[in-house]
Amino acid sequence: MKLICRDRTLDLGRPAVMGVLNVTPDSFSDGGEHDDIDRAVRRALSMVEEGADIVDIGGESTRPGAEPVDEALELERVLPVIEALRPRTGAVISIDTVKPGVMRAACAAGADLINDVRGLREPGALAAAAETGAGVCLMHMQGRPRTMQSSPNYSDVVLDVRDFLTERIETCVRAGIPRERLVVDPGFGFGKNLAHNLALLRRLPELVELGPPLLVGVSRKSMFAHLLGDIPAKERLPASLAAAAIAVTRGARLVRVHDVAATRQAVDIAWEVRDP
């Protein structure tokens, strides 16, 4: 299995690790840690050395309750990091955004992959993604970050997410984005409660059947605090590793994480003992 990201091809013969690089002041786990260009680039290169195949750069927080930022501010945060990082690594650079203007500018600066929590539903996003030639990660989210955790509700969360992703895949293909450029993400914690998240993790094979590689992002999520007690985000590594390993044994080909080195080891072992 391969993922086409502009002029780069990501081999998913083993699970890929996507390292999280938030250049924001308010992300739930690492907000404010990488809002300086030099620190951000150093962290990105460190993640690549630790085994990250993708560096996912975000300039707008999507934590529960987050307020949107305007395009100019988002560009001010992400473009200098992409421009400084691109000549220094062959890893895939991902832009975490919902805005068409940011997609175009980031790809012009060197990004290879668009990671969109709205699944290219913002006006103009579908056309922008098609034009760039970038890979695209289509995520499911019920609602918007500011309100998504107020009262998430599904008839069957797995079937509802599967139907949404099926529609987005078909829409992308019609718009000129081939399946070889697509990744799907069920959106753990994005308009889901604990029961929804656990059902998605348990039934991941039903989403693998969609065809495009499946990405799972559960790193440091609040679902672990609900399960294990009020554990601060940075102390959720063991739970994050367990969930990442489970996801890989159930067919996930990409995991989005904050702790790259430890996750790289965990998913490599999980992959070796998965059912063929």
C-alpha positions in Angstrom: 0.0 0.0 0.0 1.3 3.4 -1.0 0.2 7.0 -0.5 0.9 9.6 -3.2 1.8 13.0 -1.8 2.7 15.3 -4.7 6.2 14.2 -5.8 6.7 11.9 -2.8 5.4 8.4 -2.3 4.9 7.1 1.2 5.4 3.4 1.4 2.8 2.0 3.9 4.3 -1.5 3.9 4.7 -0.9 7.6 2.7 1.6 9.7 3.7 5.2 9.3 4.1 7.5 12.2 2.9 11.1 11.9 4.5 13.5 14.4 2.4 16.3 15.8 3.9 19.8 15.6 1.4 22.4 16.8 2.7 26.0 16.3 -0.1 27.4 18.3 -0.4 28.9 21.8 -3.5 26.9 22.8 -3.4 23.3 21.6 -4.5 20.9 24.3 -1.2 19.1 24.9 1.7 21.1 23.5 0.3 24.6 23.0 3.0 27.3 23.2 6.0 24.8 23.1 6.8 25.3 19.4 5.5 28.8 18.5 9.1 29.9 17.7 10.4 29.0 14.3 13.7 27.6 15.4 12.2 25.5 18.2 9.6 24.2 15.8 12.1 23.2 13.2 14.3 21.5 15.8 11.4 19.6 17.1 10.4 18.5 13.6 13.9 17.3 12.8 14.0 15.5 16.1 10.8 13.7 15.4 12.1 12.5 12.0 15.3 11.2 13.7 13.0 9.3 16.2 11.2 7.6 13.3 8.5 10.0 12.1 7.6 9.5 8.5 5.3 12.6 8.4 5.5 15.9 10.3 2.0 17.4 10.8 2.2 21.2 11.2 -0.8 23.0 12.6 -1.4 26.7 13.1 -5.0 26.6 14.5 -6.0 24.6 17.5 -8.8 22.1 17.1 -9.1 21.1 20.8 -12.6 21.0 22.2 -13.8 24.6 22.8 -11.2 26.2 20.6 -12.0 29.4 18.8 -11.1 29.7 15.1 -8.3 32.0 13.9 -8.2 34.0 10.7 -6.2 32.9 7.7 -3.5 35.6 7.9 -2.6 34.5 11.5 -2.6 30.8 10.6 -0.3 31.5 7.6 2.0 33.6 9.7 2.4 30.7 12.1 2.9 27.8 9.6 4.6 29.1 6.5 7.9 30.1 8.0 8.2 26.7 9.6 7.4 24.8 6.4 9.8 27.0 4.4 12.6 26.4 6.9 12.0 22.7 7.3 11.5 21.7 3.6 15.2 21.9 2.5 16.3 20.0 5.7 14.2 16.8 5.4 12.9 14.3 3.0 10.0 13.4 5.3 6.5 14.1 4.3 5.3 17.5 5.5 1.7 17.7 6.3 -0.4 20.9 6.8 -3.2 20.6 9.4 -5.8 23.1 8.1 -9.4 23.5 6.9 -8.7 26.7 4.9 -8.3 26.6 1.1 -5.9 29.5 1.1 -3.7 27.9 3.7 -3.7 24.6 1.8 -2.5 26.3 -1.4 0.2 28.5 0.3 1.5 25.6 2.5 1.8 23.3 -0.5 3.6 26.1 -2.5 6.0 26.3 0.4 6.7 22.6 0.4 3.9 20.7 2.2 3.0 17.3 0.7 -0.1 16.3 2.6 -3.3 18.1 3.7 -4.8 17.0 7.0 -8.3 18.4 7.1 -10.4 17.8 10.2 -13.5 18.9 8.2 -12.9 16.4 5.4 -12.6 19.2 2.7 -16.1 20.5 3.5 -15.2 24.2 3.7 -16.1 26.2 0.6 -13.3 25.9 -1.9 -11.3 23.3 0.0 -12.0 20.4 -2.4 -10.9 22.4 -5.4 -7.8 23.7 -3.5 -6.7 20.2 -2.5 -7.3 18.9 -6.0 -5.1 21.6 -7.5 -2.2 21.1 -5.2 -1.6 17.4 -6.1 -1.1 16.8 -2.3 -2.2 13.7 -0.4 -5.3 14.3 1.6 -6.4 13.0 5.0 -10.2 13.1 5.3 -11.3 13.2 8.9 -14.8 12.8 10.4 -15.9 15.4 12.9 -19.4 15.9 14.2 -19.9 19.7 14.7 -17.0 22.1 15.1 -14.2 22.3 17.7 -16.0 25.0 19.8 -19.1 22.9 20.4 -18.3 19.4 19.2 -18.2 17.8 22.7 -21.4 19.3 23.9 -23.7 16.4 23.1 -22.3 14.0 20.4 -25.0 11.7 19.2 -25.1 8.8 16.7 -27.4 6.0 15.8 -24.3 3.8 15.3 -21.0 5.7 15.5 -19.1 3.3 13.3 -21.7 3.0 10.6 -22.3 6.8 10.6 -18.5 7.5 10.4 -18.2 4.9 7.6 -21.0 6.5 5.6 -19.5 9.9 6.0 -16.0 8.8 4.9 -17.5 6.8 1.9 -19.3 10.0 0.7 -16.1 12.1 1.1 -14.0 9.5 -0.8 -16.4 9.5 -3.7 -16.6 13.3 -3.7 -12.9 13.6 -3.9 -12.6 11.1 -6.7 -15.2 13.0 -8.7 -13.2 16.2 -8.1 -10.0 14.7 -9.5 -8.3 13.5 -6.3 -7.6 9.8 -6.9 -7.8 7.2 -4.2 -4.0 6.8 -4.2 -3.9 10.3 -2.6 -6.4 9.7 0.1 -6.2 8.7 3.8 -9.2 8.4 6.1 -9.4 9.2 9.8 -12.4 8.4 12.0 -11.7 11.4 14.2 -11.3 10.1 17.7 -12.5 12.7 20.2 -13.9 15.0 17.5 -17.6 15.0 18.4 -17.4 11.6 20.2 -17.8 10.5 23.8 -15.9 7.7 25.5 -18.3 5.0 24.3 -18.0 6.3 20.7 -14.2 6.3 20.8 -14.1 2.8 22.2 -16.5 1.5 19.6 -14.4 3.0 16.8 -11.2 1.5 18.2 -12.9 -1.9 18.6 -14.4 -1.9 15.1 -11.6 -0.4 13.1 -11.6 -3.3 10.6 -15.0 -2.0 9.3 -13.3 1.3 8.4 -10.3 -0.4 6.9 -12.7 -2.0 4.3 -13.2 1.5 2.8 -9.9 1.0 0.9 -7.7 4.1 1.6 -5.2 3.8 4.4 -6.6 4.4 7.8 -5.1 7.0 10.2 -5.7 6.8 13.9 -5.0 9.8 16.2 -5.5 8.9 19.9 -2.3 10.3 21.3 -2.8 11.9 24.8 -6.6 12.1 24.2 -9.0 12.9 27.1 -10.6 9.5 26.6 -7.8 8.1 28.6 -8.5 10.4 31.5 -12.1 9.3 31.4 -11.0 5.7 31.6 -8.1 5.9 34.0 -8.6 8.9 36.1 -7.8 12.6 35.7 -4.3 12.0 34.2 -2.6 15.1 32.8 -2.2 15.0 29.0 1.6 14.6 29.1 1.3 11.6 31.5 -0.9 9.6 29.1 2.0 7.9 27.2 1.3 4.3 28.3 -2.3 4.5 27.4 -1.5 6.2 24.1 1.0 3.5 23.2 -1.5 0.7 24.0 -4.2 2.3 21.8 -1.7 2.9 19.0 -0.7 -0.7 19.1 -4.3 -1.9 19.2 -5.1 0.3 16.2 -2.2 -1.2 14.2 -3.3 -4.8 14.9 -6.8 -3.8 13.7 -5.5 -2.4 10.4 -4.5 1.2 10.9 -1.6 2.1 8.6 -0.8 5.6 10.1 -0.8 6.8 13.7 -0.7 10.5 14.6 1.3 11.0 17.8 3.1 13.4 20.1 5.7 10.8 21.4 7.4 9.6 18.3 10.2 7.4 19.5 8.2 5.3 21.9 5.3 5.0 19.4 7.6 3.9 16.6 8.8 0.9 18.8 5.2 0.0 19.9 3.7 0.0 16.4 6.6 -1.9 14.8 6.1 -4.7 17.4 2.4 -4.6 17.0 2.7 -4.8 13.2 4.9 -7.9 13.4 2.4 -9.9 15.5 -0.8 -8.8 13.7 -3.0 -11.3 12.1 -2.1 -11.6 8.4 
